[in-house]
């Protein structure tokens, strides 16, 4: 939904129209591999400044390789949940003209088996957005209590079979560690109980564990709550979410905040055909009133 997000941001290159000669400021809170950042920079045409955030070290390496020569681009190795602290440190709070958040896991992260986000290929059960910080999924599953595992699967994955899966995980780990993605996926698939026939039995559990390990919903809440104080008058927030838990948080925030809802959009058939992962995407755009 790249073009939709850019249209929603309504990017205005150049100086602010108040005689201060200050640059327009935009933030890509989820740099990934730079697709959105590249498009925003193109729209800015060398005027204004783009700040990009991402806690994944690979994103930082990519930013350095591909964007180092751009004078109006700065990469920050931090999570978008810290956007308030980042903006205050730079003195740009209440001056940001647009913020883009593309939630979830990027395609390169999913496709890299060593990151442990997907069970499509065998890999270590990691799931951390930043592999150098925090606890891996394997380490958490090795120590968490059965009730805690069940709660995580239910709350963050809406997994109806959460209690049975948690019990099987605890039983299995007492005999041998659960260390790989395919090992966990096979374990979940072997547990009897209610399930959807449209997705793999492990899909909801993997989503839940990933969200918990990275505290994704808490980070989203923190970023959203900061927006009314960070955006300039007329500044816009564009959020692309990929499952109902995220979208409900964004929808509720826009409804209850000082921001004004602008639009809600879904991917078209052509985009879904080209990128099946986009099928569940929802783009919501909101604006701070001038």
N, C-alpha and C positions, 0 to 999 in steps of 0.2 A: 504493500500500500504506500509505496514511496511517493508517487505523484500526489495521492490524496493528502498525505501528511504535509507535503510541501505547500500545497494549496491551502490547507488548514492553517499553517503558520503565517501565511500572508506576508512573506519575507519582504522587508523594505530595506534595500541597501542604502548606504550612505550615512550622512550625519542625522542626528535628531533635529527636528525642525523647531528648536526653541532658542536658537542663537548661541548655544553653548559649544557647538562644534564637537560634541561628544559622538563617538561612533555608536552605531546600532550594535547590540550584543545579543548573540544567540547561544544556546546551550544544547548540545547533543548529549543527553544524560546516559546513553547506552551506545557507546561508539561501536562495539563489536568489531567488524572489519572495515568500518568506515564508509559504507555505502550511503547512509543518510548524510554523514558529514560532507562527503564529496559533493553531493547534490546541493546541500545548503551553501557550501563555499562557491559553487558555480552560480547560484542565484545571487549571492552577495557581490560577485564580480570584482573581488579585490577590495571592496569597501565594507566597513563593519568588521566585527570580530566574532569568531566561533570558538567556544570552549567545549571540549569533548571530555567526558568522564567514562572510565571503565576500570573495574578492579581486576580484570583478567590480564595477567602479564603478557599474554600473546597479543592482546589488543594494543598494549603499549608498544610492543615490538613492531607491529604493523603500522601504527601511527608514525613511529620514527622513520620507518623505511619509505612510506608513501607520502607523508605530509610534512616532512621536515623543512622543505623549502618554502612553505607558505607562511608569509609574515603575519597573516591575520588568523592564524590557527594556533591553539594551545591545547595540548593533551594533559590531562590530570589523572594520575593513577589512583583513583578512589571511586567508591560506589556512589550512585546517584542519590542514595538515601542521605548522604552527607552534603547535599546541595546547598543547604542553608549555611553551614559552616564555610563551605567553599566560597559562596557569594559574599559573605561577610568579610572573609579574609582578603578578598580582592577588592572590596569596596564597591561591588556592583549590585548589591541588594536594592530592589525597587527600580533597577535600570535595565533589566533583562527584557528584550523584546519578543523572545520566543524560546520555549523549552520543548524538546522532543524526547519522549520516553518510549522506546520500543521494548516491551517487556519480554521476559522469558529467556530461553536459551537461543543463541545464534546458531545458524546452520553449521559453521565450522566447528563449533563446540559439540554439536550433536554428531557430526560426521567423524570426529576424532575419537576412535575407540578408547584411547588412553585416558580420556577425560571422564569416562564412566557415566555419561548422561543417558546413553541409549543402550538397549539390549539387542539392537540389530546386529552388532558385532561384539565379540567377546572382549572385555577389557576390565581393568581394575575398577572396583566399586568405589569411585571417588565422589563425583558430582559437585565438587567445589568450584565456584566461579573463579576463585583465586586459589590454585592448588598449593600456594605457599602459606596459607593462613587458615586457621580453624580446623575443625574435625571432619574427617572424611565420612562418607556414608557407611563404609565398612566398619570404621572404628565406632561409630554411634550404634550401629546394629549389634555390635559385639557386646555393648555394655548396657543399653537401654532396657528398662523394665518392660514386661509384656504389655502392661496397660498404657505406657507411654507410646510404644510403637503403634498400638491400636488407635490411640487418640490422634496421632499424627496422620495415619492413613485415612482416617475418617474425616478429620477437619480440613486437611489440605488436599485430599484426593477424592473426597466424597465416595470412598470405597466401602460398599455395603458389606463386604466380606472381611472387614478390617480385623475383627477379633480372631477369626480362624487363621488368617495370614500371620498375625502377630504370634499366635500360639505356635504355629509351625516354625517360624523363624527362631523362636527361643528353643524349641525342641532340637532343631537342626544344629544350631550353634554350639549346643552342649556336646555334640559329637565332633564337629569340625567347623572352622571359621567359614563365614559366608564372605567370600573375597572378590568375586567377579560378577559382572552384570548378567551374563547368561545363567550363572548359578542361581542368582536371586530370582530371575525371571522364570526359570524352570520350577523353582520351589513354589512361587506364587501360582503358577499355572496348574500345579498339582493339587492345590487346595480346593476341595469341593465347595460349592456355594453359589449364590446369585451372581451373575455377571452379564455384561453386554456382549453380544456376538459381533458387534461392529468394530471393536478394538481388541487388541491383545489383552489377556487377563492381567498383565503386569503394568499396563499403561498408567492407570490411576495411582498405583502404589509408587511407581518411579517418580511421577509428578509430585506426589506428596512428600516423599523423602527429599527430593531436590529442593523444593520450596522451603522445607524445614531447615535443611543443612545450611542454606544460604540466607535464611530469614527474609525471603523475597517479599512477602506481604507486609512485614514490618517496615522494610526499607521503602516500599511503595507508599505506605501511610505517611512516613516521615517526610518524604519528598513532596507529596501532595499538600500536606498541612503547611509547608513553607511557601507555597506558590503565591498566595495573596500578598505576601510581603516581599517577594523577589521580583515579580513581574512589574514592568513599567506600565503606566496607564495605557491601555490599548494592547498590551502584550498578550501573547497567546500561549496556551499549553495544548500540545497534541500528544495523546497517549494511545499507543497500539497495544491491546491486550489480546491474550490467546486462550483464556479459559474464563469460566463464569466467576470464579473467586476474584480474580483481578478486576474484571469488568464491573462487578458489583461495587467494589471499593471505589473505583473511579467514578461510576455513576452517582453513588451516594455523596461523594465528596463534592462533585460539581453542583449537585442539587442543594447541598447544605452550606456551600461556601459563598464568599463574596464574588466569585467568578460567575460569568454569564455563559450558559451553554450556547455553543455556536452550531455544532453539527455532530451527527453520528453516521458513520459509513461502514460498509462491509466490502470485502473484495469481490471483484467481478468474476464471471465464469472464466475469462481468459487468464486472469492472474492465478486462479485456483488450479487451472489446467497446467500452467507453467510451474507452479509451486504449490503442491498439495498441502504443505504445512500452513499455508495461508488461509485454509478453509474456515478456521474458527476465529480468525482475526476480527477485531472490532476497533475502529478508530473513533475516539471522542475528542472533540476540540472545544476548548473553553477560552474565554477572554476576560481579562481584568478591565472593567469599565473605565473609560477615559474620565 
